[in-house]
Amino acid sequence: MKTMYDVIRRPIRTEKSTDLEEANGQVVFEVDRKANKVEIRQAVERLFGVTVIQVNTMNRKGKPKRFGRLLGKRSDTKKAIVTLAEGSKIEFFEGA
C-alpha cells in the first residue's frame, strides 16, 4: 500500500510552474509513475490541508544523455498539475 509520501515525490519549482500558481492557483508536483489522479488528490489534501478541484497528469519520457563515453537515459517521470480551490494556497518557502 502506498502512503501519501510515496505518491508525492517533490514539488516542481520552475518559472512556468510559478506563473501557473500565480495566475490559476495551480501547483505542480513530480509524482509516482503508478499513481492515479484519485491518489494524488488525496495525498495533496492530506499533506497540505487544502481543497483540490482538479488534477491533470502527464508522463514525461527520459531524454537520452551521454555520460562520458557511455550512452544513458534519464528516468521517465510523471508530473501532476493540481488546481486548488479559491483561497487555498501551499507555501513551500515561508522563510525566504
N, C-alpha and C positions, 0 to 999 in steps of 0.2 A: 504494500500500500504506500502510495506517495504522500509525503507530507507537503505542507504549503511551501516549505523551504526547498523541497526538491523541484517543485513546479516553477517557481520564480528563481531564475539564476542571478540576474543583475539588471539594474536599470541601464538603458542606453541613453547617454547624455551627449548629444551632438547638436549642431546648430539647427538642423531640421527638426529634431525632437523638441528642442526648446521653443521653436516657433509654433509647433503644434500645441504645446502646453499653454502658451500664452494666448493663442488665437481661439482654440477649440476646447481647451480643458482636457486634452488627451495626453496620456503618459505612455512611453514606450519601454518595454521590457524584453530582455532575452529570456526565453522560457525553455523548458524541457521539450525535446522534439516530439515526444509521445503525448504531451499534454493536450487536452482538448479545451474548447472555449469555456465550458462549464467549470472545469477545474481551475482555469486561470482566473475566472471571475471570483470564485470562492476564495482562492488564495489571496488575491489583492484585497478583497473586502475584509478578510480576517487579519491580514498582516498590517494594513494601514488604517483600518476603521473608516473606510469611505464607501460610498454607494457607486456601483458600476452600472452604467447604462448599456454599454455595448463593448464587445471585444472583437477585434479584427486580427487575424493571424496571417503570417506569410512565412514560407520556407525559403531560406537562402542557401544556395549551393556554395560550397567552399571553393575558393579560387585555387588553381594550380600555382604553386610557388617553387622557386628554386632555392635550395639550401646548400650553398657552395656548389659542389659538383652533383649533388643529388637532386632529383626532382621529387617534390612532395605535393601535398594538398592540404589546405586549411580545412578545418572541420565544418560540416554542414551545421547550420543553426536555424532556430525558429524564433521569429520576432512577433510580439503581440503589441498592438496599439489599443490601449484601454481608454474608453471615453468615460469620464467621471461625471456624476450628477452636478447640477448647478450648485455652487457653494462648496463643493468638496475639493480638497487640494492635498497633494502629497508633497511634503517638504523633505528634500533629500539632503540639502546643505543648509541647516538652520544657522550655524555659527559663522558662515562665510559672509 
